[in-house]
Amino acid sequence: MSDKKTKRPAEAESEWPDSTSLTSILGFPATTSVKPADEAAVLPLFDPERAFDVCHVGLVLRAVLAVQGLLALGLAQAASGFVQWAGWMASASVVTMSAVLLWLLVVCGARRVLAHLPEPWQWFSLSALGAVSAWLGWALLTIANLEPSSGFRLASVGLAGAAMAALLLTWLKLRERAQRPAAALAQLVELQSRIRPHFLFNTLNSAITLVRHDPSKAEDLLEDLSELFRVALADATTAVSLDEEIELARRYLHIEQTRFGERLRISWQLDPQARGARVPPLLLQPLVENAVRHGVEPNEQGGDVTVQTLRRGSEVEIRVSNTVGLPARTQGHGMALRNVRQRLRLMHDVSARFELSSEPGRFTVRIVLPS
């Protein structure tokens, strides 16, 4: 055995949690209880930067529309008619649009720094940023005016900007807290559904069968299984490249190829320009597992599994499709698909799309996300 292969067990040792965590993941009862303080160390559910992650198009649109809506309602109370209201809106929108977009841009760029500031400093710094953004927006409106604005007007604009920034920060924090249960559930379900016990047992049985007849092939299969577990038990809060996900899916399908042989026919249609797209960990593995389970396993003639990637401008499209024959032996609950959809929404918000399509003889999952 080569030196590279003899080092793999030592490397993998640090990736595996203790036996209590492993048995919980595989669905067996734990022998000892885990203290709440240890649970956060084993499974980091919350990212402190999430509250300040305003770099999504959907969130920017909602913030701008909310500010413009409040502005429209406020000016409507003071205007004597629609013409006056429309004139005021046209002028005030220059201030509010530029101020809100500038505030969101700075928060997006400084989210890592803001996440580690004490709570009072977060409110102070972002409220002050709101006042400065409002003053800069007001400067754009009055740049052609030779008469300087009065001190009272500048003070009122600054206070309005600080108040609006405080409202936006309140919304961001409430949004992050509201998403915590969904994020926690998505990660817990992800850990429980990543590698099903029957898949582990089938893979180990395949390895045992190969040990006597083809030890080298059995060793390769166990290395693929070890890599799957290493990624499955890693931190679920970080993003990975699409290229890494493709490699992991290749390992998984190589294991299944050992089980099904010629019954499993795999086609890869990969765009090299899409390799760098950032995706949640284990995005593809549940999809190809579903394809094998529902499109290959129940059919004597097997089936085809196709994985496609394509970059189009600023978007990357991922397709996983499989032939459809007899129904699966065990009826699924759609947990893996819901899990993938939820993690895409948490990572990319409305910038990502997740679509299912069923045609005669073929089922397809289509994902579109930013490149």
N, C-alpha and C positions, 0 to 999 in steps of 0.2 A: 504493500500500500504506500502511496506517495506521501511525502511530508505534509503536503497541503491537506490531504484527507485526514491524516492523523491528528491534525490541529483542530479540526472542526468541532469535536466534542468539547474541547476546552473553551473554544470561542462561544459555543452555544450555551455553555453553563451559565454565563452571566445574564443571558436573555430570558431564561425560564424563571418564573416566580416560584415561591415555595409551594409545597404540595397542597396546602390548603387552598391557595388561589387556583391552582391547576384543576383540582377536583371540582371546584365550584364552576369553572368554565366548562368542563366536560359534562356537567349535569349530575355528578355524584354528590352525596351529602358530605360536607366538610367535617373533619374530626375535631377541629378546634375552632373557636370563635375568633373573629378578627375585630380588633378594637376600631372604633370610628376614626381615631387618629391615623391608623394604618391604612384605612380604605382610601383616603385621599392620596397617600403615597403610592399605592398600588394602581389606582385608577384616577389620574388627574382630570376631573370632569370640566373644570371651568378655566377659561383663559382670561386673565385680567385685561387683555387688550380688546376683548370682544365689544365692550361698551363703547369704545372709541373707534371701532372699525366702520368708518363712514365712507369707505372707498367703493361702494357698490352703487351702480346706476339707479337701482330701484329706491334705495334709501335717500339718495340725493334728490330724486324727483319728489318723493313724499315730503321731504323737509322744505323744498322750495314751494311746493303747492300749499303746504300748511301755512307758511309765512305769508304767502300772497293772499290766501284766504282770509287770514286775520286782518291783513292790511285793507282788503276790500271791504270787509264788514265795518272796520273802524272808520274809514273815510266815508262810507255810506251814511253813517250817523251824522256827519258834519256837513255833507254836501247838500245844496238846495235842489239839485236836479241831476239827471243822468249825465248831461254834458259836462257839468262841473266835476262830477265824480270821475268821469272818464279822463278828464284832463289831469286831475290830481293823481289818479292811478298811473297814468303814463309817466309822470314825473317821479312819483314815489317808487315806482318799480325799478328805476335806475339805481336808487339807493339800496333797496332791499335785495334785489337780485345779486348785485355785485357784492354786497356785504355777506349774504348767506353763502354764496359760492366761495368767497375768500375764506370765510370761517371754516367751512367744511374741508377745503383744500389743506389748510394749516393743520386741522385736527387729524386728517388722514395721514399727513406726513409725520406728525409728532405723536402718533398713537402709542408707540412703545414708551416714550418718555412720560406721557400723560398717565399711562396705566400704572406707573410706579410712584407717582406723586401721592402724598397724603390727601385724603378726601377734601379738607378745606382748601388746599392749594389747587386742586382740580377746579373747584367752583370759582375761586378767585381768578386764576389764570385764564380760564375760558370765558368768564364774564368780561374781564378786561380785554380779551381778544375780540369779543363781540362789540365792545364800545369802539375799539380802534377800527374794526371793519366797517362799522356804521359811519364813522367820521370819514374814512376813505371813500365810501360810497357817496356820502354827501358832497365830498370834494369834487367828484365827477359831475354831479348835478350843477354845482355852482362854479365850475371852472371858467365858464364864459361870463360870469357875473363880476363886474368890476368892483361892486360894493361887497365888502367882507361881511360874513354872517355875524350876527350878534352873539355875545357870550351865552345868552339864555338859549338861543336856538342850538348852538353847539352842545350845550350841556344836555338839552332835551334829546338831541339825536344820540349822544353817547349813552344816556340812561336807557333809551329805547333799545339800542343795540345790546347793552349788557343784559337787559331783561329778556330780550328775545334769545340771547345765547343761553341764559339760565333755563329758559323753557325748553330749548332744544336739548340741553344736557340732561334735564329731567326726563325727557322723552327717551333719550338714548339709554339711560340707566334703567328706566322702567321696562324698556324693550329687552334689554339684556337679562334682567331678572325674570321676565316672563318667558324667555326662551330657555332658561336654565333647566326646568323640568323636561322640556322636549330634548334638549341636548344630552342631558343625563340619560334619559330613556333610550335615545338613539345609540349612545355609546354602550350602554349595558346590553341592549338587544344585539348590537354588533358583536360584542364579545361572546355572547351566548350562541350566536348563529354562524360565526365565522367558520368553525370547523366542527361539523356534526360528529358525534361519537361513532355512528355507523361508518362514516367515511374513514375515520382513523382506523377502525378495526379492519375494514376491507383492505386498506392500504397495507397494514401490518401483515395481514394474511397473504397478500400478494407477495410481500417481501419474504415471508417464511417459505412460500412455495418456490421462490426463485433462488433461495440460498443454496440449495443442493444442486440445482441445474445450471444456474447462471449467477454466481456470487457477485460478479462485477455489476451486473444489471440490478441486482438487489441493493447493492451499495449506492448506486446512482439514485434509485427510487427513495431510499431512506434519506439521502442528502436533500432531495427535493422536498420531502416531507418536513425535514428539519428547518429548511428555509421558510416553508409556509408557516410553521409554528413560530419562528422567530419574528416574522412580520406580524402575525396575528396577535401576538402578545406584546407588541411594541406600543408606544404612546399613540393613541388614536386622535390626538388633537393637532398633529402636524400634517402638512400636505406633502405629497410626493409627486414626482414627475410621472407623466403618462408612460414614459419609457420603462420606468421601474415597475409599473403596474403590468405592462405587457410581459416583462420578463417573469413576473410572479405567475401570471396566467399561463405562460408557457410551461412552467414547472408543474402547475396543477394539472394541466392537460396531459403532460408527459406521464404523470402518475396514472391518470385515467386511461391513457393509451395502453399502459401495461395491463390494466384490468380488461379492457374491451377489445384490444387488438385492432383488427381491420374493421370492426363494427363502428369505431369512432374515426370519422374522417374530418380533418381539421384544415381550414383554409385561412391564411393570414394575408390581409390586404392592407398594408401599413404605409402611411405617408410619413417620410422622415421629418418633414417640417412640423409635424404635430407632436414630436417626441417630448418637447419641453413643457407642454401644458401642465399646470398644477391641478391635481385632483386629490380627493380624500383617499387615505390608505384603504386598500382592499376594495376598490371600486369595481374592478373587473372580475375578481375571483368569484363573488357570489353570482354574477351574471353568467359566466361560463359554467359554473356548477349547476345552475338551473337549466342551462341548455343541455348539459349532459344528462341530467336527471330526467328531464321531460322529453328530450328529443332523441336520446340514444338508448338509455337503459331499458325502457319498456318494449323496445322493438327488436325482434330477432335479427333483422337486417341492419340494425344500427341506425345511424343518422349522420348528418353533416352539421358541423358547427363552424360558423364564419365570424371572424373578428376583423372589423374594418376601422381604420382611422383616416381622417381627411381634414386638412386645414384649409379654411376658406376665409381669407382676410384676417380679421381679428378673432375668429371663432374656430373651434376645433369640434369636429363631429366624430362620435364613437358609435359604432353599430355592432351589436352582438346578435346574431340570428341563428336559428336552428330549424331543422326540418321537424315536422310534427307527424306522428303516426298514432300508435296506440296511446291511451292515457297512461300517466305515470302510475306505478304500483301503489304509491302512497300520495294522497292528495295534499298539496302544499297549502300554506296559509298566506302566501304573498309577503312574508316577513322580510325576506331578503330584498325584494323590490322596494318595499316601503322604506327600508333602512337606507338603501342607496339614494332614493328620492329625498329623504329627510336630510342626509348629510350633504347632498348637493345644494339644497336650499340654504342650509346653515353656512356653507362656505361661499357660495356665489349669489345667494338671494335670487332675484328675478333674472340675473344674467345667464342662468343655466336653465336648460329645458330638458325634461325627461318624458319620453313618449313611448308608448307600447302600441304595436300594430300586429294584427293577426290576419294573414292571408291564407288562402287554401294551400295547406301543406307546409307553411312556414310561419314562425313566430319571430318578431324582431323587437329588440330594445334599442332605442335611439337616444343618445345624449348629446346635447350641444352646450358647450361652455366656453368661457373666454380663453384665448390662447396665452 
